[in-house]
Amino acid sequence: MSMFIDPVDIDRTTREHAAMQVTLTRDLESFIAQKVRAGGYADSSEVVREALRHFRTQDDPAELDSRELADLLLPAVRGPHRPLTAKHFGQLRLRARRKPARP
């Protein structure tokens, strides 16, 4: 099976996405179609893009760190907030001064 996907931006100045033709085994074609039917993805290109993003995190530790940081920060940003006062910042300064410096 051949299909067109748009997983990379080759030249951002001329276009947003690049078309790429990829040949898949029947097994992979069925796997992708099943993912789309299951409802988590709009189309086969979206499945392939997500798989490539996951694959990239295995090669790039910075990408993994970014995702972990987002997983930690997003719940805090979306959760309830309370305003910080001068007292809070004063307490933070005291804690920072008491911590020993790292070697």
ABEGO torsion letter per residue (X at the ends): XBBBBBABBABAAABABBBBBBBBBAAAAAAAAAAAAAGABABAAAAAAAAAAAAAAAABAAAAAAAAAAAAAAAAAABBBBBBBAAAAAAAAAAAAABBBBX
